[in-house]
């Protein structure tokens, strides 16, 4: 099997320094604000990004150790396959989050609805494009059976990285 390596293009800064205090998804982040610092050598890649309201961040779960193919999701009671949940203990510790872009200042993006640990290595940024990323008739597997509004109201922020 080929080994693949990625070079971080920046760092995600947030108010969350402990996995136990980090929201499990952006929808649970309640507007939490953060900063995406893109390293200066990649700053030219931010050109024209200011017109987007939301961004997709790809990052490395830098505190995750090992992996488990079966894990308990942060919502619900039953274990699931790792590829059916968004748990950080994955074979490749890659995370994805959708954040709101508030401000662009040179190589710094101010964002909200951030659900990522402070100091997380940023691998890539993609614009969220409604015309490309929206789908009708979505089915969300076992998550459709959850009462997300109830979970959101009862869920403390201390359920780990998303």
ABEGO torsion letter per residue (X at the ends): XBBBBBBBAEBBBBABABAAABBABAAAAGGBBBBBBBBAAAAAAABGAAABABBBBBBBBAABBEBBABBBBABEABBBBAAABABABBABBBBBBBBBBABBBEABBBBBGBABBBGBBBABBBBBBAAAABBBGBBAEAAAABBAAAAAAABBABAEBX
